[in-house]
Amino acid sequence: MPPVRFRLEWRGGPVERVEADAAERGVRLAAEHLLGESRKLVPLEEGTLERSGTVSTDGMTAAVSYDTPYAVYQHERLDLRHDPGRQAKYLEQPYNTERGTMTEIVAAQIRRALRE
């Protein structure tokens, strides 16, 4: 039996670009997931604080923020009263509990892109 010969040409650049694009997409989706989870906990009076929530991304970095003059005050003050199911630490708490889910969202985007 003659030896089997083959030639493999690795084109790492295109693969790395696909992977990076997928990771960036995953980071954005993970941040949107966090925003959705935090909106379930944000103190609710008229809904202004909840509606001010937004995701911003810059490559592999994402931020979830709430843009009202009282957003930080509501987040940090543990002595304030809130409606049932609403709370202070409305962003910190889901960030800690959803960390694994957010990691999996990013990983799933990368896996999906590398299969295509």
Disulfide bonds with the S-S distance in Angstrom:
none
